[in-house]
Every structure is written in structure tokens, then in C-alpha cells.
Amino acid sequence: MKLIGRNLKPLGFKSSGLFEDATSLCLHRRESPLGVEFADGMHGRLGIFRLSPSQKRAFKKGKLSLVPPGCCAPMRKPSEILENAEILFEGEPKSKKHLERIFADANI
């Protein structure tokens, strides 16, 4: 399963980018009980940022930027930048069910 917008949107992932539905160059994210899960199509990785309640609030207000390893944050505008993501899986998941299982195992 390719990590592109049209495959990830039905699972609740959001992204920003002009061609997010068709290209793997975008970073997709969704909130989870423990923080923010992400699918990095460019590097073929799934991961999670485990956030404290105060970090979750800052992220929702746009004051916290989450940057997975290997990605850059050219704007460096938010007051805080977090780069300590936990990588859960590398490669392409076999299916949507496989992707959900990877994140479910991390949220236990």
C-alpha cells in the first residue's frame, strides 16, 4: 500500500501539499490518544510522536512543530520543534489493515 493521500485520508490522516493524493512526497498525520501518528511517504516510514497534554495543546494551536527524523523544518517558525519521533515501521504496509495494526500495537 502506497503512503499517499488517497489511501490515507479514509483512515483519518491529514496532510498539506499540492499533490498529496497522488505523490508520496507528503507527510501525513493524525491525532491518537498518545500523540500524533504520521506516515512519511518519502522515506517509507510510519511513526508516532508521543506528546504530553501541554504539547498536544501547543500542537493544536500551531506553536509546536513535529519533524520526523530525516525531514527538515525550513520555516522554524513555531516556538518549539519536536524531532524525537518513534519509528514504528519502515517500508510499505501490505494493506490498510496492516497499517492500522502497526499503530494499534504502538498505542497499547
C-alpha positions in Angstrom: 0.0 0.0 0.0 1.5 3.3 -1.1 1.7 6.0 1.6 -0.3 8.6 -0.4 -3.2 10.8 0.4 -5.9 8.9 -1.4 -5.0 5.7 0.6 -4.6 7.5 4.0 -7.4 10.0 4.0 -10.1 7.3 4.7 -8.1 6.3 7.7 -8.2 9.9 9.2 -4.8 11.2 8.1 -4.4 14.8 7.0 -1.7 16.4 5.0 -0.7 19.5 3.3 0.7 19.7 -0.2 -0.4 20.3 -3.7 -0.3 16.7 -4.9 -0.8 14.9 -1.6 -3.4 12.5 -3.1 -1.1 11.1 -5.8 2.5 11.5 -4.6 4.5 10.0 -1.7 6.4 13.3 -1.1 4.0 14.4 1.6 3.9 13.8 5.3 0.5 12.7 6.6 -0.6 12.9 10.2 -3.5 12.1 12.5 -4.1 12.5 16.2 -4.1 9.5 18.5 -4.7 9.1 22.2 -0.9 9.2 22.8 0.0 11.9 20.5 0.3 12.3 16.7 0.8 9.4 14.3 2.5 10.0 11.0 3.0 8.3 7.6 6.1 9.6 5.8 5.7 8.5 2.2 9.0 10.0 1.1 11.1 7.8 3.5 8.6 5.0 3.7 8.1 5.2 7.5 5.3 5.0 10.0 5.8 6.6 13.4 4.4 8.4 16.4 5.2 11.5 18.4 4.2 10.8 22.0 3.0 14.1 23.4 2.3 15.4 26.8 -1.0 17.2 27.4 0.7 20.6 27.2 2.5 19.6 24.0 -0.9 18.4 22.5 -2.4 21.9 23.2 0.7 23.6 21.7 0.4 21.5 18.6 -3.3 22.3 18.1 -2.5 26.0 18.5 0.3 25.8 15.8 3.0 26.5 18.4 4.6 23.1 18.2 6.2 21.7 15.0 6.6 17.9 14.7 9.5 16.9 12.4 10.3 13.2 11.9 13.9 12.1 11.6 15.3 12.7 8.1 12.8 15.5 7.3 13.6 19.2 7.6 11.8 22.2 9.1 12.7 25.0 6.8 10.4 27.6 8.4 11.5 27.0 12.0 8.6 29.4 13.0 6.8 27.6 15.8 8.1 28.3 19.3 9.0 24.6 19.8 10.2 21.9 17.4 10.0 18.2 18.4 12.2 15.8 16.4 12.0 12.8 18.7 9.6 10.6 16.8 9.4 6.9 17.4 9.7 5.0 14.1 7.3 2.0 14.2 7.7 0.6 10.7 9.8 1.1 7.6 8.7 0.1 4.2 5.2 -0.1 2.6 2.5 -1.7 4.7 0.8 -4.6 3.0 -2.7 -3.1 3.4 -4.8 -0.6 5.4 -5.4 -3.3 7.9 -1.7 -3.9 8.3 -1.1 -0.1 8.8 -3.8 0.1 11.5 -2.3 -2.9 13.3 1.1 -1.2 13.4 -0.4 1.9 15.1 -2.7 -0.2 17.3 0.3 -2.1 18.7 2.1 1.1 19.5 -0.9 2.6 21.3 -1.3 -0.3 23.8 
